[in-house]
Amino acid sequence: MPGNPSRPAEFAVERLIRFQHCDPAGIVFYPQYLFMVNELLEDWFEEHLGIDYGAMFTERRIGIPTVRLECDFLGPSRVGDRVRFSVRLQRIGSSSFELQYLCVGAKEGDIRVRMRAVLVFLSLTSHNSLPVPEDIRAAMEPCLDPVPGSGTAPGKNSGPSDTGPSDTSTTDTSTTDTSTAGPGDSGAA
């Protein structure tokens, strides 16, 4: 339900690490985490934000390519492990947003992977950045989470500025340079 102020900041799912995710050493081959995180992104839009992810691409012709990705691989996941993937919205800009992903094992403090991603709203017709659609902004804003350890308020940023179209909302519009989104960037990573 978009705009629900009682929606928790974190969205999480449990996943089983399967044989298909692993390399010959029996641990997750690191690019597989990107596929699993993209599945989490789709679930977050559908189940947490109440936004039809497929229709965003096919009917609305809006893409959300990842324009920045930082990954820390902190511990191995093995075939048969049950892990928890979570996503938190760190920032919403005028045309982009930042997410933090975590993959953790069953034991306390067992962080396997930590990722930070910046995604930009993009017209799949013109391949130019777009302002965050109002219905999506309304669904996202209740999910804003302060950046851990930074002391900043939800939606505030100390990173590079957003060069996408400006808006008049009270949410801080600084995120990232959207000029890196090119014609080949039409999906989410």
BAPA-82804 format. One line per 8 residues: their letters; for each residue x, y, z of N, C-alpha, C, O, CB. Coordinates in steps of 0.2 Angstrom, whole numbers, plus 5000, padded with zeros to 4 digits. Glycine has a CB too. Layout:
N
a	X,Y,Z,X,Y,Z,X,Y,Z,X,Y,Z,X,Y,Z  ...
end
This chain:
189
mpgnpsrp	5004,4994,5000,5000,5000,5000,5004,5006,5000,5008,5008,5005,4995,5000,5006  5005,5010,4994,5009,5016,4994,5008,5021,4999,5002,5022,5001,5009,5019,4987  5013,5024,5002,5012,5030,5006,5010,5028,5013,5008,5032,5017,5007,5034,5004  5011,5021,5015,5009,5019,5022,5014,5021,5027,5020,5018,5027,5008,5011,5022  5013,5026,5031,5018,5028,5036,5020,5023,5041,5025,5024,5044,5015,5034,5039  5016,5018,5042,5018,5012,5047,5022,5007,5044,5024,5002,5047,5011,5009,5050  5024,5008,5037,5028,5003,5034,5035,5003,5037,5038,5008,5038,5028,5004,5026  5038,4997,5039,5044,4997,5042,5050,4999,5036,5049,4998,5030,5046,4990,5044
aefaverl	5055,5001,5039,5060,5004,5034,5064,4998,5031,5066,4998,5025,5066,5008,5038  5064,4992,5034,5068,4986,5031,5063,4981,5028,5058,4980,5031,5072,4983,5037  5065,4979,5022,5061,4973,5019,5066,4968,5019,5072,4969,5016,5058,4975,5012  5064,4962,5021,5069,4956,5021,5065,4950,5019,5059,4949,5019,5072,4955,5028  5069,4945,5016,5067,4939,5014,5072,4934,5015,5078,4935,5015,5065,4938,5006  5070,4927,5016,5075,4922,5018,5076,4918,5011,5071,4917,5007,5073,4917,5023  5082,4916,5010,5084,4912,5004,5088,4906,5005,5092,4906,5010,5087,4917,4999  5087,4901,5002,5091,4895,5002,5096,4896,4997,5095,4897,4991,5087,4889,5001
irfqhcdp	5103,4895,4999,5108,4895,4994,5108,4888,4991,5109,4883,4994,5115,4896,4998  5107,4888,4984,5107,4882,4980,5113,4881,4976,5117,4885,4976,5101,4883,4975  5113,4875,4974,5119,4872,4970,5120,4877,4964,5126,4878,4963,5118,4865,4968  5115,4879,4961,5116,4884,4955,5119,4890,4957,5122,4894,4952,5109,4885,4952  5119,4892,4963,5123,4899,4965,5130,4898,4966,5134,4903,4967,5119,4901,4972  5132,4892,4967,5139,4890,4969,5144,4889,4964,5142,4886,4958,5139,4885,4974  5150,4890,4965,5156,4888,4961,5159,4881,4963,5156,4878,4967,5162,4893,4961  5164,4879,4959,5166,4872,4961,5169,4871,4968,5170,4866,4971,5172,4870,4956
agivfypq	5170,4877,4971,5173,4876,4978,5167,4876,4983,5168,4875,4989,5177,4883,4980  5161,4876,4981,5155,4875,4985,5152,4881,4988,5148,4881,4993,5156,4870,4990  5155,4887,4986,5153,4893,4989,5150,4898,4984,5151,4897,4978,5159,4897,4993  5146,4903,4986,5142,4907,4981,5147,4910,4977,5152,4914,4979,5137,4912,4985  5146,4910,4970,5150,4913,4965,5148,4920,4966,5142,4922,4964,5150,4910,4958  5152,4925,4967,5150,4932,4969,5145,4935,4964,5141,4939,4967,5156,4936,4969  5145,4934,4957,5140,4938,4953,5133,4935,4955,5128,4939,4954,5142,4937,4946  5132,4929,4958,5126,4927,4959,5122,4931,4965,5116,4931,4965,5126,4919,4962
ylfmvnel	5126,4934,4969,5123,4939,4974,5120,4944,4970,5114,4947,4973,5129,4942,4979  5122,4947,4965,5119,4952,4961,5112,4950,4958,5107,4954,4958,5123,4955,4955  5112,4944,4956,5105,4941,4954,5100,4941,4959,5095,4943,4959,5106,4934,4950  5103,4938,4965,5098,4937,4971,5096,4944,4974,5090,4945,4976,5102,4934,4977  5100,4949,4973,5099,4956,4976,5094,4959,4971,5089,4963,4973,5105,4960,4976  5094,4958,4964,5089,4960,4960,5083,4957,4961,5077,4961,4960,5092,4959,4952  5082,4951,4962,5076,4948,4964,5073,4951,4970,5067,4952,4971,5077,4940,4966  5077,4953,4975,5075,4956,4981,5072,4963,4979,5067,4965,4982,5081,4957,4986
ledwfeeh	5076,4967,4975,5073,4973,4973,5066,4973,4970,5062,4977,4971,5078,4976,4967  5065,4968,4965,5058,4967,4962,5053,4965,4968,5048,4968,4968,5059,4961,4957  5055,4961,4973,5050,4959,4978,5049,4966,4982,5043,4967,4984,5053,4954,4983  5054,4970,4983,5053,4976,4987,5048,4981,4984,5044,4983,4987,5060,4980,4988  5049,4982,4977,5044,4986,4974,5037,4983,4974,5032,4986,4976,5046,4986,4966  5036,4976,4973,5030,4973,4973,5027,4973,4980,5021,4975,4981,5030,4966,4970  5030,4969,4984,5027,4967,4991,5028,4973,4996,5023,4973,5000,5031,4961,4993  5033,4977,4996,5034,4982,5001,5031,4989,4999,5028,4992,5003,5041,4982,5003
lgidygam	5032,4991,4993,5030,4997,4991,5023,4997,4987,5020,5002,4987,5035,5000,4986  5021,4991,4985,5015,4991,4982,5015,4993,4975,5010,4996,4972,5009,4994,4986  5021,4993,4971,5022,4996,4965,5022,4990,4960,5026,4985,4961,5028,5001,4964  5019,4990,4954,5019,4985,4950,5026,4985,4946,5026,4989,4941,5013,4985,4945  5030,4981,4947,5037,4982,4945,5037,4980,4937,5040,4984,4933,5042,4977,4948  5034,4975,4935,5033,4973,4928,5030,4979,4924,5033,4981,4918,5030,4967,4927  5025,4982,4926,5021,4987,4923,5025,4993,4922,5024,4997,4918,5014,4988,4926  5030,4994,4927,5034,5000,4927,5038,5000,4921,5039,5005,4917,5039,5001,4933
fterrigi	5041,4994,4919,5045,4994,4913,5040,4993,4906,5041,4997,4901,5049,4987,4913  5035,4989,4907,5032,4987,4900,5026,4992,4899,5025,4994,4893,5028,4981,4901  5023,4995,4904,5017,5000,4902,5019,5007,4903,5018,5011,4899,5011,4998,4907  5023,5008,4908,5025,5015,4910,5032,5017,4906,5033,5023,4906,5026,5016,4917  5035,5012,4904,5042,5013,4900,5047,5017,4904,5050,5021,4902,5040,5017,4894  5047,5015,4911,5052,5017,4915,5057,5012,4918,5055,5007,4920,5048,5020,4922  5063,5013,4917,5068,5009,4919,5072,5011,4925,5071,5017,4927,5074,5007,4914  5075,5007,4929,5079,5009,4935,5086,5006,4935,5087,5002,4939,5075,5008,4942
ptvrlecd	5090,5008,4930,5097,5005,4930,5101,5007,4936,5100,5013,4939,5100,5007,4924  5105,5003,4938,5110,5004,4944,5116,5008,4941,5119,5006,4936,5112,4997,4947  5117,5014,4943,5122,5018,4941,5128,5018,4945,5134,5021,4943,5120,5025,4940  5128,5016,4951,5133,5015,4956,5132,5009,4960,5127,5008,4963,5134,5021,4960  5137,5005,4961,5137,4999,4965,5143,4998,4969,5149,4997,4966,5135,4993,4961  5143,4997,4976,5148,4995,4980,5147,4989,4983,5141,4988,4986,5150,5001,4985  5151,4984,4983,5150,4978,4986,5156,4976,4991,5162,4976,4989,5149,4972,4981  5154,4973,4997,5159,4971,5002,5157,4963,5003,5152,4962,5005,5159,4975,5008
flgpsrvg	5161,4959,5001,5160,4952,5002,5164,4950,5008,5170,4949,5008,5163,4947,4995  5160,4949,5013,5163,4948,5020,5164,4941,5023,5168,4939,5027,5160,4952,5025  5160,4936,5020,5160,4929,5022,5157,4925,5017,5152,4927,5013,5157,4928,5029  5159,4919,5016,5156,4914,5011,5149,4911,5013,5148,4911,5019,5161,4908,5010  5145,4910,5008,5139,4907,5009,5140,4900,5005,5143,4900,5000,5133,4911,5006  5137,4895,5008,5138,4888,5005,5132,4885,5003,5126,4887,5006,5142,4883,5010  5132,4880,4998,5126,4877,4996,5123,4874,5002,5126,4871,5007,5128,4871,4991  5116,4875,5003,5112,4873,5009,5111,4878,5014,5107,4877,5018,5115,4867,5012
drvrfsvr	5115,4883,5014,5114,4889,5019,5108,4892,5018,5105,4893,5013,5120,4894,5019  5105,4894,5024,5099,4899,5023,5101,4905,5026,5104,4906,5031,5093,4896,5028  5100,4910,5021,5102,4917,5022,5097,4922,5022,5091,4920,5020,5108,4919,5017  5098,4928,5025,5093,4933,5025,5095,4939,5021,5100,4942,5023,5091,4935,5032  5091,4941,5016,5093,4947,5012,5088,4952,5014,5082,4951,5015,5092,4945,5004  5091,4958,5015,5087,4964,5017,5089,4970,5013,5095,4970,5010,5088,4965,5025  5084,4975,5012,5086,4981,5009,5083,4986,5013,5077,4986,5016,5082,4981,5002  5086,4992,5013,5084,4998,5016,5085,5004,5012,5090,5004,5008,5088,4999,5023
lqrigsss	5080,5008,5011,5081,5014,5007,5085,5020,5011,5083,5022,5017,5074,5017,5005  5090,5022,5008,5095,5027,5012,5093,5034,5010,5094,5039,5014,5102,5025,5011  5091,5035,5003,5090,5042,5001,5086,5042,4995,5086,5037,4991,5097,5045,4999  5082,5047,4994,5078,5048,4988,5080,5055,4985,5080,5060,4989,5070,5048,4989  5082,5055,4979,5084,5062,4976,5079,5064,4971,5073,5061,4971,5091,5061,4972  5081,5068,4966,5076,5071,4962,5074,5065,4956,5069,5065,4954,5078,5077,4958  5079,5061,4954,5078,5056,4949,5082,5050,4951,5081,5045,4947,5081,5059,4943  5084,5049,4957,5088,5043,4959,5086,5041,4966,5083,5045,4970,5095,5044,4958
felqylcv	5089,5035,4968,5088,5033,4975,5093,5029,4977,5096,5025,4972,5081,5030,4976  5095,5028,4983,5100,5024,4986,5098,5019,4990,5094,5020,4995,5106,5028,4989  5100,5012,4989,5098,5007,4993,5104,5004,4997,5110,5004,4994,5094,5002,4989  5103,5001,5003,5108,4997,5006,5105,4990,5006,5100,4989,5009,5110,5000,5013  5109,4985,5004,5107,4978,5004,5112,4974,5009,5118,4976,5010,5108,4975,4998  5109,4969,5013,5113,4965,5017,5111,4958,5016,5106,4956,5015,5113,4967,5025  5116,4953,5016,5115,4946,5016,5118,4944,5022,5124,4944,5023,5118,4943,5010  5114,4941,5027,5117,4938,5033,5115,4931,5034,5110,4928,5032,5114,4942,5039
gakegdir	5120,4927,5038,5119,4920,5040,5114,4920,5046,5112,4925,5048,5125,4917,5041  5114,4914,5048,5109,4913,5054,5112,4915,5061,5108,4917,5065,5108,4905,5054  5119,4915,5061,5122,4917,5068,5122,4925,5068,5123,4928,5063,5129,4914,5068  5121,4928,5074,5122,4935,5076,5129,4937,5073,5134,4935,5074,5121,4936,5083  5128,4943,5069,5134,4946,5066,5137,4943,5060,5143,4945,5058,5139,4946,5072  5134,4938,5058,5137,4934,5052,5135,4937,5045,5131,4935,5042,5134,4927,5052  5138,4943,5044,5137,4947,5038,5141,4944,5032,5147,4943,5033,5138,4954,5039  5137,4942,5027,5141,4939,5021,5142,4944,5016,5148,4944,5013,5136,4933,5018
vrmravlv	5137,4948,5014,5138,4953,5009,5135,4959,5011,5129,4959,5014,5136,4950,5002  5138,4965,5010,5135,4972,5011,5136,4975,5004,5141,4976,5001,5138,4976,5017  5130,4978,5002,5130,4982,4996,5127,4989,4996,5122,4990,5000,5127,4978,4990  5129,4993,4993,5126,5000,4992,5125,5001,4985,5130,5001,4981,5131,5006,4995  5119,5003,4983,5117,5004,4976,5114,5011,4975,5109,5012,4979,5113,4998,4973  5115,5014,4969,5112,5020,4967,5108,5018,4961,5112,5016,4956,5116,5026,4967  5102,5019,4960,5098,5018,4954,5095,5024,4952,5093,5029,4956,5092,5012,4956  5094,5025,4946,5091,5031,4943,5085,5029,4939,5084,5024,4935,5096,5035,4939
flsltshn	5079,5034,4939,5074,5033,4935,5075,5035,4928,5078,5041,4927,5067,5036,4938  5073,5031,4923,5075,5032,4916,5070,5031,4911,5066,5026,4912,5082,5028,4914  5069,5036,4907,5064,5034,4901,5067,5029,4897,5072,5030,4894,5062,5041,4897  5063,5024,4896,5065,5018,4891,5064,5020,4884,5066,5017,4879,5061,5012,4893  5061,5026,4883,5060,5029,4876,5066,5033,4874,5069,5033,4869,5053,5032,4876  5067,5038,4879,5072,5043,4877,5079,5042,4880,5084,5044,4878,5070,5050,4880  5079,5037,4885,5085,5035,4889,5088,5041,4892,5094,5042,4894,5091,5033,4884  5084,5046,4894,5086,5052,4899,5083,5050,4906,5078,5047,4907,5083,5058,4896
slpvpedi	5086,5053,4911,5084,5052,4918,5077,5056,4918,5075,5061,4915,5089,5055,4923  5073,5053,4923,5066,5056,4924,5066,5058,4932,5069,5055,4936,5061,5051,4922  5061,5062,4933,5060,5064,4940,5057,5057,4943,5054,5054,4940,5055,5070,4941  5058,5056,4950,5055,5050,4953,5047,5051,4952,5045,5056,4954,5057,5050,4961  5044,5046,4950,5037,5047,4949,5033,5048,4956,5035,5045,4961,5034,5041,4945  5028,5052,4956,5025,5054,4962,5023,5048,4966,5023,5048,4972,5020,5059,4961  5019,5044,4963,5017,5038,4966,5022,5034,4969,5021,5031,4975,5012,5034,4962  5028,5033,4966,5033,5029,4969,5037,5033,4974,5039,5030,4979,5039,5028,4963
raamepcl	5038,5040,4974,5040,5044,4979,5036,5043,4985,5038,5042,4991,5041,5051,4977  5029,5043,4984,5025,5043,4990,5025,5036,4993,5025,5035,5000,5017,5044,4988  5027,5031,4989,5027,5024,4992,5034,5023,4996,5035,5020,5001,5027,5019,4987  5039,5027,4993,5046,5026,4996,5047,5030,5002,5050,5028,5007,5051,5028,4991  5044,5036,5003,5046,5041,5008,5045,5038,5015,5049,5039,5019,5042,5047,5007  5040,5034,5016,5039,5031,5023,5044,5026,5025,5045,5024,5030,5032,5028,5024  5048,5024,5020,5053,5018,5021,5060,5021,5022,5065,5018,5023,5053,5014,5015  5061,5028,5021,5068,5031,5022,5071,5029,5029,5067,5029,5034,5067,5039,5021
dpvpgsgt	5077,5028,5029,5081,5026,5034,5087,5030,5035,5090,5031,5030,5082,5018,5034  5089,5032,5041,5095,5036,5042,5101,5031,5040,5101,5025,5041,5096,5038,5049  5106,5034,5037,5112,5031,5035,5116,5029,5042,5117,5033,5046,5117,5035,5031  5117,5022,5043,5120,5020,5049,5126,5023,5051,5131,5023,5046,5121,5012,5049  5127,5025,5057,5133,5028,5059,5135,5035,5056,5140,5038,5058,5139,5024,5057  5131,5038,5052,5132,5045,5049,5129,5050,5053,5132,5056,5053,5130,5045,5042  5124,5049,5057,5121,5054,5061,5116,5059,5056,5114,5064,5059,5126,5058,5064  5115,5057,5050,5111,5061,5046,5104,5059,5047,5102,5053,5048,5113,5061,5039
apgknsgp	5099,5063,5045,5092,5062,5046,5090,5058,5039,5094,5058,5034,5088,5068,5046  5084,5054,5040,5082,5051,5034,5081,5055,5028,5079,5061,5028,5075,5048,5036  5084,5053,5022,5084,5056,5016,5089,5061,5015,5090,5064,5010,5077,5060,5016  5093,5062,5020,5099,5067,5019,5105,5063,5017,5106,5057,5018,5101,5071,5026  5109,5067,5013,5115,5064,5010,5121,5069,5011,5121,5075,5011,5113,5063,5003  5127,5065,5011,5133,5069,5011,5137,5067,5005,5143,5069,5004,5137,5068,5017  5134,5064,5000,5138,5061,4994,5137,5066,4988,5135,5072,4989,5135,5055,4992  5139,5064,4982,5139,5068,4976,5132,5071,4975,5127,5068,4977,5141,5064,4970
sdtgpsdt	5131,5076,4971,5125,5079,4970,5121,5076,4964,5125,5073,4960,5125,5087,4969  5115,5076,4964,5111,5073,4959,5110,5078,4953,5108,5084,4954,5104,5071,4961  5111,5076,4947,5111,5081,4941,5104,5080,4937,5103,5083,4932,5117,5081,4937  5100,5076,4940,5094,5075,4937,5089,5081,4938,5091,5085,4941,5090,5068,4939  5083,5080,4935,5078,5086,4935,5076,5087,4943,5076,5083,4947,5072,5084,4932  5076,5093,4944,5074,5095,4951,5067,5095,4952,5063,5094,4948,5076,5103,4952  5065,5094,4959,5058,5094,4961,5057,5099,4967,5062,5102,4969,5056,5086,4963  5051,5099,4969,5049,5104,4974,5048,5101,4981,5045,5104,4985,5044,5108,4972
sttdtstt	5049,5094,4981,5048,5091,4988,5052,5093,4993,5058,5096,4992,5048,5083,4987  5051,5091,4999,5055,5093,5005,5061,5087,5006,5065,5088,5010,5051,5093,5011  5060,5082,5002,5066,5077,5002,5072,5080,4999,5072,5083,4994,5063,5070,4999  5078,5078,5002,5084,5081,5000,5085,5078,4993,5084,5072,4992,5090,5079,5004  5087,5081,4988,5088,5079,4981,5095,5077,4979,5097,5076,4973,5086,5084,4976  5100,5077,4984,5107,5075,4982,5108,5068,4982,5107,5065,4988,5112,5079,4987  5110,5065,4977,5112,5058,4977,5118,5057,4972,5123,5057,4975,5106,5054,4974  5117,5056,4966,5122,5054,4962,5122,5057,4955,5116,5059,4953,5123,5047,4961
dtstagpg	5127,5058,4951,5127,5060,4944,5124,5055,4940,5126,5049,4939,5134,5062,4942  5118,5057,4937,5114,5052,4933,5117,5052,4925,5114,5049,4921,5107,5054,4933  5122,5056,4924,5125,5056,4917,5128,5049,4915,5129,5048,4909,5130,5061,4916  5129,5045,4920,5132,5038,4918,5127,5033,4916,5129,5028,4914,5136,5035,4925  5121,5035,4916,5115,5030,4914,5115,5031,4906,5113,5036,4904,5108,5032,4917  5117,5026,4903,5117,5026,4895,5112,5022,4892,5107,5019,4896,5124,5024,4893  5112,5022,4886,5106,5019,4882,5106,5011,4884,5100,5008,4883,5107,5019,4875  5111,5008,4886,5111,5001,4887,5108,5000,4894,5107,4994,4896,5118,4998,4887
dsgaa	5107,5005,4898,5105,5004,4905,5098,5004,4906,5095,5010,4907,5109,5009,4910  5094,4999,4904,5087,4999,4905,5084,4995,4910,5078,4995,4910,5084,4997,4898  5088,4992,4914,5085,4987,4919,5088,4989,4926,5093,4993,4926,5085,4980,4917  5086,4985,4931,5089,4986,4937,5094,4981,4938,5094,4975,4936,5084,4986,4943  5099,4982,4942,5104,4977,4944,5104,4975,4951,5107,4971,4953,5111,4980,4942
end
